[in-house]
Amino acid sequence: MNSELEKKIEAILFYTAEPVKVSFLAKTLEVKIDVVREALLKLNASLESRGIKMVEHNDEVSLVTSPEFAPLIEKLIKDEREREL
């Protein structure tokens, strides 16, 4: 598998910051859906020890914060809201 494809998928998911259909990735990257799915598996494995995770639901994928960092993110949101007041 081409790690370049994984990087492109990661860039698209990061840029969109919302769920993206697997079929959209295949069309945009001009590869077959099976090739995208294989790259997604490898991307997901490479993210296992990082602060973000990939989530797939209803044939859509997105990047999310790792659950283990939920308290940190909640603190950031709380601090941000307090500054706005």
Short mmCIF file of the C-alpha atoms (twelve columns), coordinates in Angstrom:
data_MODEL
# 
_entry.id   MODEL 
# 
loop_
_atom_site.group_PDB 
_atom_site.id 
_atom_site.type_symbol 
_atom_site.label_atom_id 
_atom_site.label_alt_id 
_atom_site.label_comp_id 
_atom_site.label_asym_id 
_atom_site.label_seq_id 
_atom_site.Cartn_x 
_atom_site.Cartn_y 
_atom_site.Cartn_z 
_atom_site.pdbx_PDB_model_num 
ATOM 1  C CA . MET A 1  0.000   0.000  0.000  1 
ATOM 2  C CA . ASN A 2  1.081   3.488  -0.771 1 
ATOM 3  C CA . SER A 3  1.727   5.477  2.429  1 
ATOM 4  C CA . GLU A 4  1.260   8.568  0.246  1 
ATOM 5  C CA . LEU A 5  -2.422  7.621  -0.064 1 
ATOM 6  C CA . GLU A 6  -2.735  7.353  3.716  1 
ATOM 7  C CA . LYS A 7  -1.211  10.827 4.066  1 
ATOM 8  C CA . LYS A 8  -3.642  12.246 1.516  1 
ATOM 9  C CA . ILE A 9  -6.601  10.698 3.322  1 
ATOM 10 C CA . GLU A 10 -5.356  12.038 6.651  1 
ATOM 11 C CA . ALA A 11 -4.997  15.513 5.126  1 
ATOM 12 C CA . ILE A 12 -8.535  15.413 3.721  1 
ATOM 13 C CA . LEU A 13 -10.008 14.231 7.030  1 
ATOM 14 C CA . PHE A 14 -8.099  16.895 8.949  1 
ATOM 15 C CA . TYR A 15 -9.102  19.647 6.533  1 
ATOM 16 C CA . THR A 16 -12.801 18.777 6.429  1 
ATOM 17 C CA . ALA A 17 -13.037 18.305 10.217 1 
ATOM 18 C CA . GLU A 18 -16.264 16.358 9.673  1 
ATOM 19 C CA . PRO A 19 -17.276 12.869 8.540  1 
ATOM 20 C CA . VAL A 20 -16.384 12.083 4.917  1 
ATOM 21 C CA . LYS A 21 -17.898 9.290  2.836  1 
ATOM 22 C CA . VAL A 22 -15.507 6.541  1.777  1 
ATOM 23 C CA . SER A 23 -16.895 6.868  -1.756 1 
ATOM 24 C CA . PHE A 24 -15.972 10.581 -1.742 1 
ATOM 25 C CA . LEU A 25 -12.406 9.711  -0.789 1 
ATOM 26 C CA . ALA A 26 -12.210 7.148  -3.595 1 
ATOM 27 C CA . LYS A 27 -13.592 9.589  -6.154 1 
ATOM 28 C CA . THR A 28 -11.405 12.485 -5.000 1 
ATOM 29 C CA . LEU A 29 -8.248  10.383 -4.909 1 
ATOM 30 C CA . GLU A 30 -9.144  8.544  -8.104 1 
ATOM 31 C CA . VAL A 31 -8.746  5.068  -6.624 1 
ATOM 32 C CA . LYS A 32 -11.101 2.151  -5.982 1 
ATOM 33 C CA . ILE A 33 -13.054 1.974  -2.740 1 
ATOM 34 C CA . ASP A 34 -11.199 -1.212 -1.736 1 
ATOM 35 C CA . VAL A 35 -7.892  0.662  -2.027 1 
ATOM 36 C CA . VAL A 36 -9.258  3.459  0.179  1 
ATOM 37 C CA . ARG A 37 -10.494 0.950  2.761  1 
ATOM 38 C CA . GLU A 38 -7.070  -0.710 2.904  1 
ATOM 39 C CA . ALA A 39 -5.397  2.693  3.350  1 
ATOM 40 C CA . LEU A 40 -7.912  3.566  6.076  1 
ATOM 41 C CA . LEU A 41 -6.995  0.397  7.979  1 
ATOM 42 C CA . LYS A 42 -3.318  1.314  7.830  1 
ATOM 43 C CA . LEU A 43 -3.998  4.938  8.763  1 
ATOM 44 C CA . ASN A 44 -6.090  3.815  11.717 1 
ATOM 45 C CA . ALA A 45 -3.295  1.511  12.903 1 
ATOM 46 C CA . SER A 46 -0.743  4.326  12.639 1 
ATOM 47 C CA . LEU A 47 -2.924  6.569  14.811 1 
ATOM 48 C CA . GLU A 48 -3.190  4.059  17.690 1 
ATOM 49 C CA . SER A 49 -0.443  5.664  19.754 1 
ATOM 50 C CA . ARG A 50 -1.396  9.255  18.968 1 
ATOM 51 C CA . GLY A 51 -3.743  11.897 20.340 1 
ATOM 52 C CA . ILE A 52 -6.267  11.434 17.561 1 
ATOM 53 C CA . LYS A 53 -8.257  8.448  16.349 1 
ATOM 54 C CA . MET A 54 -10.137 7.627  13.196 1 
ATOM 55 C CA . VAL A 55 -13.798 6.710  13.520 1 
ATOM 56 C CA . GLU A 56 -15.856 4.981  10.829 1 
ATOM 57 C CA . HIS A 57 -19.650 4.972  11.010 1 
ATOM 58 C CA . ASN A 58 -22.247 4.461  8.257  1 
ATOM 59 C CA . ASP A 59 -19.595 4.397  5.523  1 
ATOM 60 C CA . GLU A 60 -18.167 7.733  6.696  1 
ATOM 61 C CA . VAL A 61 -14.836 8.376  8.391  1 
ATOM 62 C CA . SER A 62 -13.573 11.220 10.531 1 
ATOM 63 C CA . LEU A 63 -10.745 12.122 12.867 1 
ATOM 64 C CA . VAL A 64 -11.564 12.616 16.530 1 
ATOM 65 C CA . THR A 65 -9.687  13.287 19.748 1 
ATOM 66 C CA . SER A 66 -8.607  10.134 21.554 1 
ATOM 67 C CA . PRO A 67 -11.054 9.372  24.383 1 
ATOM 68 C CA . GLU A 68 -8.210  9.292  26.908 1 
ATOM 69 C CA . PHE A 69 -7.777  13.051 26.395 1 
ATOM 70 C CA . ALA A 70 -11.434 13.942 26.998 1 
ATOM 71 C CA . PRO A 71 -10.681 15.592 30.395 1 
ATOM 72 C CA . LEU A 72 -8.026  17.794 28.779 1 
ATOM 73 C CA . ILE A 73 -10.367 18.867 25.970 1 
ATOM 74 C CA . GLU A 74 -13.187 19.530 28.449 1 
ATOM 75 C CA . LYS A 75 -10.823 21.762 30.454 1 
ATOM 76 C CA . LEU A 76 -9.853  23.687 27.305 1 
ATOM 77 C CA . ILE A 77 -13.511 24.212 26.408 1 
ATOM 78 C CA . LYS A 78 -14.325 25.351 29.945 1 
ATOM 79 C CA . ASP A 79 -11.368 27.762 30.016 1 
ATOM 80 C CA . GLU A 80 -12.356 29.152 26.618 1 
ATOM 81 C CA . ARG A 81 -15.941 29.751 27.731 1 
ATOM 82 C CA . GLU A 82 -14.808 31.488 30.917 1 
ATOM 83 C CA . ARG A 83 -12.578 33.833 28.898 1 
ATOM 84 C CA . GLU A 84 -15.516 34.781 26.694 1 
ATOM 85 C CA . LEU A 85 -17.474 35.949 29.724 1 
# 
